[in-house]
Amino acid sequence: MIDRNDELKELAIKEINEHRNTVEKDHFRSVFHLMPPVGLLNDPNGFIHWKGVYHVFFQWMPFKTDHGAKFWGHYTSTDLVNWELQPIALAPGDWYDKNGCYSGSAVVYEDKMYLFYTGNVKDEEGNRETYQCVAVSEDGIHFEKKGVVLHLPEGYTPHFRDPKVWQHLGKWYMVIGTQNLNEEGRVVLFESANLMDWTFKGDVTASGEEAIGDLGFMWECPDLFELDGKDILLFSPQGIEPEGYLYQNIYQTGYVSGELDYVSGKMSHGGFTELDRGFEFYAPQTTLDENGRRLVIGWMGVPEQAEGHHPTIAHKWIHILTVPRELHYEDERLIQRPAVELEAMRHTEMTKEANLSNELKQWSELNGTVYELLVQLEEIKGTFSVNLRNNASLTYDSTKALLTFKRKSFVDGREETRSCLINSVKELRFYVDSSSVEVFVNGGEEVFTSRFFPEESNESLVFEAVGDSKFQVTRWLLN
């Protein structure tokens, strides 16, 4: 008799094979970003570096371009550039995860890889049950489910998910995103000596705390780690109202920094800061790699934010992950920089310089659809813009100290914007893929991550100054 997990995996593989050509023919298909082989991808999971291999698992719905009973898909790489799709890690085939193997994390213990994830269960009326589960592997490829290790504690709703596990001074710790019975978002902490028996410590921090105020009704995908002498709690709160240029997406991602008291389980910290200024960034996960770097990868999407309008749906797929980024904590803020390994994708370097005064500049030889672009700005008096394929642009207004990303909405074609205040702009680094752009400002001081869907025939790259701008541009085509 075939195991239900194996049966579901076989059906998912059949779906990949059936729609492979449809997916591959899409001109919006990503060239260097991780994307689903078919169907829907969302949160990165189980990001880990083990025995020289990077593992990125991901939430995956193979049977449609919508959410549902999620699988864990799996990519591996030795260099953060070339990725190989591995066998399906987890399928929702048991009583405790029959409606989805939801997000979680990976650790290594006694030379085995442990995946911690949330088992989602719903009854016929839609009532939710939630279980924290574990699966174990000796090779990092094939996983055996070990079942439930943690049940829902009192005082919280079944919106209780996304375990992130790490080790500190010989003990294991787990944070989980949740809401209390008053539907207020928070992160809770558990402790274990053996990864199987967990003791509840309480709330790490919560919506309503004096340092952060009201931060919504649910916190997803928490990640707690030490970086450059600070403890960082990264999470994705839902239910924050827009405030000026802040919190413009339906749901947010950001962090607080301070110090975690491992005895009490409480974290003392400052205010909440958004991590990314673009349209699509959510549920990031970090790992400490074997080189001692804190790396992060995020989902280039936001739940419930125009997901049904992505044009890739016609080709049987939706959503991608960001490029791997290196995190640092400098001047009381998180800094994100593209992983240095990405430089290995470069070829055909070209450099141009210009002084623009109330004019446009286009070098046709710089046009393209997939490239890295470095813009070094010596002077901006007025505004300076970079326009990508007549569909998206980044503009700095020096008179307002305002940096704005604009794109044509893929819902209705209207112009939409995301902005942040920044005193000066000296450097802009763009990673442009077929249907996405990631912009790192001043070496990662700010980041704008967004999807965009330009006309296939338009490969233009245009620079514009209203006033005077002096700059140098270097462009690399990317493999």
N, C-alpha and C positions, 0 to 999 in steps of 0.2 A: 504493500500500500504506500503510495507516494506521500511524502510529508507535505503539509500545506505550505510551509515556507518554500520548499523546493518547487512546488507547483506554481506559486506566484512568481518566483524568479524565472521560471521557464516561460511564463506568459509575458513577462517584461522583456526578455530577450527576443521573443517572437515579435514584439512591438517595435523594438529597435531595428530588427532586420527588415520588417515590412515597410518601414517609413524612412530607411536610411537615405535613399536617393532624394526623397522630398526635402529632408532636412539639409542635405549637402548642396542642393541646388539653390538655396536661398542666398541672395547676394548680401543679406544682412547677417549671415552666419559669421560668428566671431572667428578671427584668425589666430589670436594669441590669448584670448580669455577662455576660461573653463566654462563650458555650456553643457546642457543635457544632451545625451545622444538622441533623445526624443522626449516629448512631453515637457513637464514643468520642473524647473530647478528653483530651490530657494536657499535657506540658510546653509552656510558652510558648517560642517560638523567634524569633530574628531581630528582637528588639525594637529599633526604631530610629526616630529622628525625622529626616526628610529633606524639605527644601523645604516645611516647614510641615505635613507630614503624619506622623502616628504610624503605624507599621506594627507589628502583632503577628501573627506567624505562630504556628502551633500544631501539635503532633503530633496526627494525626487518622486514625482508622480509620472510614471511612464505611460499611462493609458489615456491621458488627456492633458490639455494645457490649462488646467485649473487645479485647485487644491483638493485634497482628499486623503486617503489612507496612504501615508508616505512610506517610501522605501528609503534606505541609505544607499545611494550610489557612491562610487569610490574611484578616485584618481591617485596615481603615484608619480613621483618625479625624483630624480637625483640632483636636479639643477634648477628647479623652480621655473624652468622654461619649457622643457619637453615633458609632456604629461601622457601617461598611459591609462586608459580606462580599464579598471580591474573588474573581476566578478562582483556581483551585487553583494554587499556586506550584510544587509538586514532587510527582511521582508515582513510585512504585518500579518503573520500567520498564526499567532498564538492568542489565547484568551486575554492576555494582559496587554496586547498591542494590536488587536485586530482592526482598529480604526486608525492606525498609524504608528510607525516608529518615529516619534518626534525627535527634536534636536537634542544634542548632547555632545560629549567630549571623549577624548582618548587619553589613557595613561599607560605607562609600561611598568610592570611589577613582576619580579622574579622571572624576567625574560619572556613575559607574555604581554600581549596588548589587550587592554580592557576597554571596551566601549560602554560608556554610560549613556543612556537615552531615556526619554519619557515614553512609556506605553500609553497610548490614547485609546479609550474605550467609550463608546456611546451606545445607549439603548435606543429602542424604537422611537421614543419621544424626544431624543436628542440630549438626554441627561448624560453628563460627562463623568467618567471615572479616570483617575490618573495614577500611574505607577512609575516609579523610577527603577529601571531595569539595567541588566548588564549582560554583555556577550564577551567571550574570551577567544583569543587566537594565539597560536604558537608561531605563525608565519606572517601575521599582519595582513593576510589575504582572505583566509577562510575562518569564519567565526561561528562559534557555538553559543547559542543563547543559554544563559544560566538562570533566567527568570527575574523575579522582583526582589530588590534589595531594600526598598524603602517605600512605605505607604504614606498616604496623605495625613499630616498631623492635624490636630484640632486647631481651629481658629483661622483656616484658610479655605478658599473655594477650590474646586478641582482645576482651576486655571493655575496649575502648579507644575512647572516644566523647565526643561533645558538645563540639566545638571552639568556644571563645569567643575572638574575634579583636579586637584593638584596636591603636591606633597610639601610639607613645611616642618622642619625639625623632627623628622621621623614619623609624623602623623599625616593622615590623609584628610583633606577638607573638600567639601562640596558646597557650592552656591547654587541656588535655584531661584528662578524668577516666579513671582506669584502675586496674588492679591489677597487681602484679608476679607473677612465677612462683610466689611463696609465697602468693599470694592475699591480699595486703595492699593496702589502698586507698592511692592517692596521686594527685597532680596533677602533670602534666609540662608543660614549656615548650618552645616552638619559636620561631624568629626568622626573618624574611624581609624582603627589600628590595622585593619585587614582588608579594606575595600568592600566587605560584605555586611558588616554590622555597623550601623550608623546611629550616632547620638545627636539629637536636635539641640542646637545652641541658641536659636532665636533669630530675630531680625538683625541683619547687618546694618541696614538703613532702610528708610521708608519714605513714601510720599507724605508730606506734612512735617517732616523734620525741619527745624528752624533754618538750617543751612541751605535747603533747596526748595522749601515751600511745596505747593501742590504740583506734583509731577504725575498726574494721571491715575488711571484705574487699573493698569496692568503693566508689569515690567517683564520684558522677555530677554532671553539670551544673555544672562550675566556672565562676566568674566573678571576674576579678581586676581591680580598679579602685582609683584614688586618690580619697579622699574626706576633705575637711577635714584635710589634712596627713598622713593615714595611708593605707597600702596595705591593702586589704581583700580577702581571699580568701573568697568565698562558695561553698559546695558542699554536696552531699547525700550523706553517707556511709551505707553500708548495713552492718548487722551490729554495731551498738552495743547492749550489754545495758542494760536499764533500771537507773537509779540514783536511788533516792528519787523525787522528782517529775520527774526528767529522763528524756529518751529513752523516752517511753512509747509512741510510735507504732512501727510495724514498722521504718520507716526515717526518718531525721532530715534536717533542714536547718539549717545554721548557718554560722559564719564564724570566721576568725582574723584578727587585725589586727597590723600591724607594718610591715616595710619589705622590698620586693623588690629584690635586687641584680640589675640587668639584665645585668651582665657574667657573673656565675656562674650566674644563673638560680635561685639559692636565695633563700628568704624567711625572714627572722628574724621571729618572731611569738610572741604569747602563746597562751593556752589557747583551746579551742573553746567557743563559746557558741551555744546554740540561738537561732534567729531568731524562732520563733513557738511559742506554748504550746498551740495548739489541736489538734484531731483531724486536720485535713486541710490540710497545707501542704507543698509539695515543689517542687523544681526551679525556683526563682525565677530570673529573668533581669533584668539592669539595662541601662539605657542612659543616656548623657549627652545630654540633649535640647538643642535649639538655644537654650534659655533658660539653659543652664548648670546645670540640675538633674540630679541622679542619681535616676532613677525606677526602680522595681522592680515587676514583676508576677509572681505565682506561680501554680502549679497548685493548685487547691483539691481535692487528692486525694493519696493515697499509694499507690504500687504494692503490689499484693497485700494491701491492707488492706480486707477486706470489700467489695471492688469488686462481686462478684456479687450483693450484697444491696441495692444502691441501687434504690429503688422506681421511679426514672425509666426503668429498663431496659424496663419494660412499655410505655413510650412511645417506644422506639427511640433513646434518647440517654442519655449519662452524662458527668458531670463538668463543671466550670466553671473559669474563671480568677478570681483575686482582682481587686479594684479596683486601679487604679494608685496607687502610694504613693511619696512622696518620702523619700529616705534622707538622714540626717545622722549624723555621728559626734560624740557629745557625752559627756563624762565617761567616756571609755574604753569606749563601747558604741554600737552601731548603734541609731538611733531611726527609727521608721517613722511617717509621717503621711499621711493620705489626701491625694491630689493636690487642690489648691485648686479645680481645675476642677469637681470633683464637687459643689460648692455650687450650680452652675447647675441641678442636678436638683431643688432644693428648691422646694416650694410648700406653702401652708397651714401656716404656723408656729403652734405653740401651746405655751405655757409654763405650768407648774404648780409650786407649792412645797408642801413638807410637812415637818412634824415628826412622826415616827412613834415610838411607844413600845410595843414588844411588840405590833405590829399589822400588818395588811395594808392596802394602799391601791391602789385601782384607779379610774382615771378612764376611763369607757367611751369618751369622746370621743378618747382616745389610742390605742384599739385599732386594729389594722391588720395588714397582712401585708408591706408594703413601705415602709420609712421609715428616716430617720436620727434617732437619739436621742442627745441630749447630757445626761448626768447629772452635775451639779456638786455635790460632796459637801462640806458645811461641817463635818459632825461624824458620826463613827461610833463608838458605844460598844456593843460586842457584834458582831452580824453585820448586814449589809445585803445584800439580794438583789434582783435584777431577773429576773423570770420571763417568758419569751417563749412565748406560745401554749401554755402548759402542756406544753411539750416540751423546752425548754432554759432554763438559768438561769445567772447569774453571781453569786457570793456572795463578799463579803469579810468575813473574820473578823479583827477588829482585835486580839483577844486572842492570836491565833496568827500575825498578819501574813501570812495565807494567802488567796490569791485563787483561786477554784475555778470552773471552767466545768463544768456538768453537762448531760447530754442523755439522752433515751431512745434506747437503741441501736436502729438500724434493722435490726440482725441478729436480736435476741431481745426487744427492748422493755425490757431491764433498764437501770437507771441506770448511766452510766459517767462518769468525771470526768477532767479535766486541771487541774493546779494549778501555781502558782508562789508563792514567797515574795516579798513586797513590803512595805516598811516602812509605807507609807501609800497610800491611794487618794483622790485629790482629783477626778479626772475620768474618766468612762467615755463613750466615743463608740461607738455601735453603728451599723453599716450592716447593716440587716436586709432580706434579699430573700426571695423565696418559699420557698426551701429552703436558705438559707445565712445565716450571721451572722459579721461581722468586728468585733471589739471592740478599740479602741485605748485603752490605759490611760495616764493621766497624760501626754497628748500624744504617745503612741507609745513610751513607756518599755517597755511590754510589749504584745504583740498576741496575741489568741486568734482563730484562723480555723477555722471548722467548718461542715460541712453539718448540717442538721437537717430533719426531715420531719414537721411537725405535722399534725394533723387539719385538713382544708380548712375546716371550719366554725368552728374555734377561732382567734380573732384577739386573744385577751386579752393584756394587758400589766399585770403585777402587781408592786408594790413591797412589800417586807417588811422589817421591822426586828425582830430579837430583841435587846432592849436599846433604845437610843435612837439615832436617825439624823435628821439635818437635811439637806435637799437641795433642789435645783431641777432640774426636768426641762424640756427643750425638745425638741419633736418636729416634724420636717418630713416631710410626705409627699413621695415622690420620683417624678419622671417617669421 
